Amino acid sequence: MRTKMTIYLNQVERVKEFVEAANKFESDVDILMGRYIVDAKSILGVLSLDLSTAIEVQIHSDNPEEVTYFNSVMIPFETI
């Protein structure tokens, strides 16, 4: 099971959809970009990043069902 994925959020509408998806999870979901870690459930935090490049998203969960669901929800964001 992957707990990290590389995604692309190059449009404001995609950011909105991503934050809504991240808020579906009880566990923490973070965006990792260089030395920055941003709460993926915060639209302002996500919009503060350079969205012209790929970003890494990670879920912090010990629940395999939640991680599997996370992987399926993030699939649409893996492509540009």
N, CA, C and O atoms as a GROMACS GRO file, in nm:
protein
  320
    1MET      N    1   0.082  -0.119   0.000
    1MET     CA    2   0.000   0.000   0.000
    1MET      C    3   0.086   0.125   0.000
    1MET      O    4   0.182   0.137   0.076
    2ARG      N    5   0.051   0.217  -0.086
    2ARG     CA    6   0.125   0.343  -0.090
    2ARG      C    7   0.061   0.443   0.005
    2ARG      O    8  -0.061   0.462   0.006
    3THR      N    9   0.143   0.507   0.083
    3THR     CA   10   0.094   0.614   0.168
    3THR      C   11   0.135   0.749   0.113
    3THR      O   12   0.090   0.853   0.162
    4LYS      N   13   0.221   0.750   0.010
    4LYS     CA   14   0.263   0.874  -0.057
    4LYS      C   15   0.233   0.862  -0.206
    4LYS      O   16   0.245   0.755  -0.264
    5MET      N   17   0.195   0.973  -0.265
    5MET     CA   18   0.169   0.979  -0.408
    5MET      C   19   0.216   1.113  -0.462
    5MET      O   20   0.218   1.213  -0.389
    6THR      N   21   0.254   1.115  -0.587
    6THR     CA   22   0.287   1.240  -0.655
    6THR      C   23   0.165   1.285  -0.732
    6THR      O   24   0.108   1.209  -0.810
    7ILE      N   25   0.125   1.410  -0.710
    7ILE     CA   26   0.005   1.462  -0.775
    7ILE      C   27   0.034   1.597  -0.839
    7ILE      O   28   0.140   1.658  -0.816
    8TYR      N   29  -0.060   1.644  -0.919
    8TYR     CA   30  -0.049   1.773  -0.988
    8TYR      C   31  -0.175   1.854  -0.958
    8TYR      O   32  -0.286   1.807  -0.978
    9LEU      N   33  -0.155   1.974  -0.911
    9LEU     CA   34  -0.266   2.064  -0.880
    9LEU      C   35  -0.243   2.197  -0.950
    9LEU      O   36  -0.229   2.301  -0.885
   10ASN      N   37  -0.240   2.194  -1.081
   10ASN     CA   38  -0.202   2.311  -1.160
   10ASN      C   39  -0.318   2.404  -1.194
   10ASN      O   40  -0.300   2.498  -1.271
   11GLN      N   41  -0.437   2.379  -1.139
   11GLN     CA   42  -0.552   2.465  -1.162
   11GLN      C   43  -0.625   2.486  -1.029
   11GLN      O   44  -0.628   2.396  -0.945
   12VAL      N   45  -0.682   2.602  -1.011
   12VAL     CA   46  -0.750   2.634  -0.886
   12VAL      C   47  -0.866   2.537  -0.862
   12VAL      O   48  -0.889   2.496  -0.748
   13GLU      N   49  -0.937   2.500  -0.965
   13GLU     CA   50  -1.048   2.406  -0.950
   13GLU      C   51  -0.999   2.270  -0.897
   13GLU      O   52  -1.065   2.208  -0.814
   14ARG      N   53  -0.883   2.226  -0.946
   14ARG     CA   54  -0.826   2.100  -0.897
   14ARG      C   55  -0.785   2.110  -0.751
   14ARG      O   56  -0.799   2.013  -0.676
   15VAL      N   57  -0.736   2.225  -0.711
   15VAL     CA   58  -0.700   2.247  -0.570
   15VAL      C   59  -0.824   2.233  -0.484
   15VAL      O   60  -0.822   2.166  -0.381
   16LYS      N   61  -0.932   2.296  -0.526
   16LYS     CA   62  -1.058   2.288  -0.451
   16LYS      C   63  -1.104   2.143  -0.440
   16LYS      O   64  -1.141   2.098  -0.331
   17GLU      N   65  -1.103   2.069  -0.550
   17GLU     CA   66  -1.144   1.928  -0.549
   17GLU      C   67  -1.052   1.845  -0.460
   17GLU      O   68  -1.099   1.757  -0.388
   18PHE      N   69  -0.922   1.873  -0.466
   18PHE     CA   70  -0.826   1.799  -0.385
   18PHE      C   71  -0.850   1.821  -0.236
   18PHE      O   72  -0.852   1.726  -0.158
   19VAL      N   73  -0.869   1.946  -0.195
   19VAL     CA   74  -0.891   1.976  -0.054
   19VAL      C   75  -1.020   1.911  -0.005
   19VAL      O   76  -1.026   1.860   0.107
   20GLU      N   77  -1.123   1.914  -0.088
   20GLU     CA   78  -1.248   1.846  -0.051
   20GLU      C   79  -1.224   1.696  -0.033
   20GLU      O   80  -1.278   1.635   0.059
   21ALA      N   81  -1.144   1.636  -0.121
   21ALA     CA   82  -1.112   1.493  -0.111
   21ALA      C   83  -1.030   1.465   0.015
   21ALA      O   84  -1.054   1.366   0.084
   22ALA      N   85  -0.933   1.550   0.045
   22ALA     CA   86  -0.847   1.530   0.163
   22ALA      C   87  -0.929   1.538   0.291
   22ALA      O   88  -0.897   1.470   0.389
   23ASN      N   89  -1.033   1.619   0.291
   23ASN     CA   90  -1.116   1.634   0.410
   23ASN      C   91  -1.206   1.514   0.436
   23ASN      O   92  -1.272   1.509   0.539
   24LYS      N   93  -1.210   1.419   0.345
   24LYS     CA   94  -1.288   1.297   0.365
   24LYS      C   95  -1.221   1.202   0.464
   24LYS      O   96  -1.285   1.110   0.514
   25PHE      N   97  -1.094   1.224   0.492
   25PHE     CA   98  -1.016   1.133   0.575
   25PHE      C   99  -1.006   1.183   0.719
   25PHE      O  100  -0.987   1.302   0.743
   26GLU      N  101  -1.020   1.090   0.813
   26GLU     CA  102  -1.001   1.126   0.954
   26GLU      C  103  -0.853   1.145   0.985
   26GLU      O  104  -0.818   1.228   1.069
   27SER      N  105  -0.768   1.070   0.918
   27SER     CA  106  -0.624   1.078   0.942
   27SER      C  107  -0.567   1.206   0.884
   27SER      O  108  -0.631   1.272   0.802
   28ASP      N  109  -0.446   1.241   0.929
   28ASP     CA  110  -0.377   1.357   0.874
   28ASP      C  111  -0.334   1.329   0.731
   28ASP      O  112  -0.288   1.219   0.699
   29VAL      N  113  -0.349   1.429   0.646
   29VAL     CA  114  -0.303   1.423   0.508
   29VAL      C  115  -0.216   1.546   0.489
   29VAL      O  116  -0.261   1.658   0.511
   30ASP      N  117  -0.092   1.525   0.447
   30ASP     CA  118   0.003   1.635   0.430
   30ASP      C  119   0.053   1.642   0.288
   30ASP      O  120   0.058   1.542   0.216
   31ILE      N  121   0.092   1.763   0.248
   31ILE     CA  122   0.162   1.785   0.122
   31ILE      C  123   0.306   1.814   0.157
   31ILE      O  124   0.336   1.896   0.244
   32LEU      N  125   0.396   1.746   0.088
   32LEU     CA  126   0.539   1.764   0.110
   32LEU      C  127   0.597   1.828  -0.016
   32LEU      O  128   0.584   1.774  -0.126
   33MET      N  129   0.662   1.942   0.002
   33MET     CA  130   0.723   2.010  -0.112
   33MET      C  131   0.855   2.069  -0.064
   33MET      O  132   0.859   2.170   0.006
   34GLY      N  133   0.962   2.003  -0.104
   34GLY     CA  134   1.092   2.046  -0.057
   34GLY      C  135   1.099   2.035   0.094
   34GLY      O  136   1.077   1.927   0.149
   35ARG      N  137   1.128   2.144   0.160
   35ARG     CA  138   1.137   2.142   0.306
   35ARG      C  139   1.006   2.185   0.373
   35ARG      O  140   1.000   2.196   0.496
   36TYR      N  141   0.903   2.208   0.293
   36TYR     CA  142   0.774   2.251   0.346
   36TYR      C  143   0.678   2.133   0.362
   36TYR      O  144   0.674   2.043   0.278
   37ILE      N  145   0.602   2.136   0.469
   37ILE     CA  146   0.494   2.041   0.491
   37ILE      C  147   0.369   2.124   0.518
   37ILE      O  148   0.367   2.208   0.607
   38VAL      N  149   0.265   2.098   0.438
   38VAL     CA  150   0.141   2.175   0.447
   38VAL      C  151   0.026   2.079   0.471
   38VAL      O  152   0.021   1.970   0.414
   39ASP      N  153  -0.067   2.120   0.556
   39ASP     CA  154  -0.188   2.042   0.580
   39ASP      C  155  -0.271   2.041   0.452
   39ASP      O  156  -0.313   2.146   0.404
   40ALA      N  157  -0.294   1.923   0.396
   40ALA     CA  158  -0.368   1.910   0.271
   40ALA      C  159  -0.515   1.945   0.286
   40ALA      O  160  -0.586   1.961   0.186
   41LYS      N  161  -0.562   1.958   0.408
   41LYS     CA  162  -0.702   1.993   0.432
   41LYS      C  163  -0.724   2.144   0.437
   41LYS      O  164  -0.837   2.190   0.455
   42SER      N  165  -0.616   2.220   0.421
   42SER     CA  166  -0.622   2.366   0.426
   42SER      C  167  -0.608   2.423   0.286
   42SER      O  168  -0.501   2.413   0.225
   43ILE      N  169  -0.714   2.483   0.235
   43ILE     CA  170  -0.707   2.538   0.100
   43ILE      C  171  -0.606   2.652   0.092
   43ILE      O  172  -0.536   2.666  -0.008
   44LEU      N  173  -0.597   2.734   0.197
   44LEU     CA  174  -0.499   2.843   0.196
   44LEU      C  175  -0.356   2.789   0.198
   44LEU      O  176  -0.268   2.842   0.131
   45GLY      N  177  -0.334   2.683   0.275
   45GLY     CA  178  -0.202   2.622   0.279
   45GLY      C  179  -0.162   2.566   0.144
   45GLY      O  180  -0.049   2.584   0.100
   46VAL      N  181  -0.255   2.498   0.078
   46VAL     CA  182  -0.226   2.439  -0.053
   46VAL      C  183  -0.202   2.549  -0.156
   46VAL      O  184  -0.110   2.539  -0.237
   47LEU      N  185  -0.284   2.654  -0.154
   47LEU     CA  186  -0.267   2.762  -0.250
   47LEU      C  187  -0.139   2.843  -0.228
   47LEU      O  188  -0.095   2.916  -0.317
   48SER      N  189  -0.078   2.829  -0.111
   48SER     CA  190   0.047   2.901  -0.084
   48SER      C  191   0.168   2.835  -0.150
   48SER      O  192   0.277   2.893  -0.150
   49LEU      N  193   0.151   2.715  -0.205
   49LEU     CA  194   0.260   2.641  -0.266
   49LEU      C  195   0.276   2.675  -0.413
   49LEU      O  196   0.186   2.731  -0.475
   50ASP      N  197   0.391   2.641  -0.469
   50ASP     CA  198   0.415   2.653  -0.612
   50ASP      C  199   0.345   2.536  -0.680
   50ASP      O  200   0.395   2.423  -0.678
   51LEU      N  201   0.232   2.561  -0.740
   51LEU     CA  202   0.152   2.455  -0.798
   51LEU      C  203   0.186   2.426  -0.943
   51LEU      O  204   0.116   2.349  -1.009
   52SER      N  205   0.292   2.486  -0.994
   52SER     CA  206   0.332   2.461  -1.132
   52SER      C  207   0.415   2.333  -1.144
   52SER      O  208   0.446   2.289  -1.255
   53THR      N  209   0.450   2.274  -1.032
   53THR     CA  210   0.529   2.150  -1.032
   53THR      C  211   0.453   2.039  -0.960
   53THR      O  212   0.352   2.064  -0.894
   54ALA      N  213   0.503   1.919  -0.973
   54ALA     CA  214   0.443   1.805  -0.904
   54ALA      C  215   0.465   1.821  -0.754
   54ALA      O  216   0.566   1.875  -0.710
   55ILE      N  217   0.370   1.772  -0.676
   55ILE     CA  218   0.383   1.774  -0.530
   55ILE      C  219   0.356   1.634  -0.476
   55ILE      O  220   0.292   1.552  -0.541
   56GLU      N  221   0.405   1.610  -0.359
   56GLU     CA  222   0.388   1.480  -0.296
   56GLU      C  223   0.285   1.492  -0.185
   56GLU      O  224   0.292   1.582  -0.101
   57VAL      N  225   0.189   1.400  -0.184
   57VAL     CA  226   0.086   1.398  -0.081
   57VAL      C  227   0.100   1.268  -0.002
   57VAL      O  228   0.130   1.163  -0.058
   58GLN      N  229   0.079   1.278   0.128
   58GLN     CA  230   0.099   1.163   0.216
   58GLN      C  231  -0.012   1.155   0.320
   58GLN      O  232  -0.055   1.257   0.374
   59ILE      N  233  -0.059   1.034   0.346
   59ILE     CA  234  -0.156   1.010   0.452
   59ILE      C  235  -0.085   0.942   0.568
   59ILE      O  236   0.002   0.857   0.548
   60HIS      N  237  -0.123   0.979   0.689
   60HIS     CA  238  -0.066   0.919   0.809
   60HIS      C  239  -0.174   0.833   0.874
   60HIS      O  240  -0.251   0.881   0.957
   61SER      N  241  -0.178   0.706   0.836
   61SER     CA  242  -0.282   0.617   0.885
   61SER      C  243  -0.228   0.476   0.901
   61SER      O  244  -0.149   0.429   0.819
   62ASP      N  245  -0.271   0.410   1.006
   62ASP     CA  246  -0.238   0.268   1.026
   62ASP      C  247  -0.352   0.178   0.979
   62ASP      O  248  -0.342   0.056   0.988
   63ASN      N  249  -0.459   0.238   0.931
   63ASN     CA  250  -0.575   0.164   0.885
   63ASN      C  251  -0.559   0.130   0.737
   63ASN      O  252  -0.564   0.219   0.653
   64PRO      N  253  -0.540   0.002   0.702
   64PRO     CA  254  -0.518  -0.035   0.562
   64PRO      C  255  -0.636   0.000   0.472
   64PRO      O  256  -0.617   0.029   0.354
   65GLU      N  257  -0.757  -0.004   0.525
   65GLU     CA  258  -0.874   0.032   0.443
   65GLU      C  259  -0.873   0.180   0.408
   65GLU      O  260  -0.908   0.218   0.296
   66GLU      N  261  -0.833   0.262   0.503
   66GLU     CA  262  -0.827   0.406   0.476
   66GLU      C  263  -0.716   0.437   0.376
   66GLU      O  264  -0.734   0.523   0.289
   67VAL      N  265  -0.603   0.370   0.386
   67VAL     CA  266  -0.493   0.391   0.292
   67VAL      C  267  -0.535   0.348   0.152
   67VAL      O  268  -0.503   0.417   0.055
   68THR      N  269  -0.603   0.237   0.140
   68THR     CA  270  -0.652   0.190   0.010
   68THR      C  271  -0.750   0.292  -0.049
   68THR      O  272  -0.744   0.322  -0.168
   69TYR      N  273  -0.839   0.343   0.034
   69TYR     CA  274  -0.935   0.444  -0.011
   69TYR      C  275  -0.861   0.572  -0.052
   69TYR      O  276  -0.896   0.634  -0.152
   70PHE      N  277  -0.761   0.610   0.024
   70PHE     CA  278  -0.678   0.727  -0.009
   70PHE      C  279  -0.617   0.711  -0.148
   70PHE      O  280  -0.622   0.803  -0.229
   71ASN      N  281  -0.560   0.592  -0.175
   71ASN     CA  282  -0.499   0.568  -0.304
   71ASN      C  283  -0.601   0.582  -0.417
   71ASN      O  284  -0.569   0.638  -0.522
   72SER      N  285  -0.721   0.533  -0.398
   72SER     CA  286  -0.822   0.541  -0.504
   72SER      C  287  -0.872   0.685  -0.523
   72SER      O  288  -0.900   0.726  -0.636
   73VAL      N  289  -0.883   0.760  -0.415
   73VAL     CA  290  -0.931   0.898  -0.426
   73VAL      C  291  -0.826   0.988  -0.492
   73VAL      O  292  -0.863   1.083  -0.562
   74MET      N  293  -0.698   0.960  -0.473
   74MET     CA  294  -0.592   1.044  -0.527
   74MET      C  295  -0.558   1.014  -0.673
   74MET      O  296  -0.489   1.094  -0.736
   75ILE      N  297  -0.603   0.904  -0.728
   75ILE     CA  298  -0.570   0.866  -0.866
   75ILE      C  299  -0.601   0.977  -0.967
   75ILE      O  300  -0.517   1.003  -1.053
   76PRO      N  301  -0.716   1.044  -0.962
   76PRO     CA  302  -0.742   1.149  -1.061
   76PRO      C  303  -0.642   1.265  -1.056
   76PRO      O  304  -0.626   1.336  -1.155
   77PHE      N  305  -0.576   1.284  -0.945
   77PHE     CA  306  -0.482   1.395  -0.930
   77PHE      C  307  -0.339   1.360  -0.974
   77PHE      O  308  -0.251   1.445  -0.973
   78GLU      N  309  -0.318   1.233  -1.012
   78GLU     CA  310  -0.184   1.190  -1.055
   78GLU      C  311  -0.148   1.237  -1.195
   78GLU      O  312  -0.031   1.238  -1.231
   79THR      N  313  -0.246   1.277  -1.273
   79THR     CA  314  -0.218   1.322  -1.410
   79THR      C  315  -0.238   1.473  -1.420
   79THR      O  316  -0.312   1.533  -1.341
   80ILE      N  317  -0.173   1.530  -1.517
   80ILE     CA  318  -0.182   1.676  -1.536
   80ILE      C  319  -0.315   1.713  -1.595
   80ILE      O  320  -0.342   1.831  -1.619
   0.00000   0.00000   0.00000
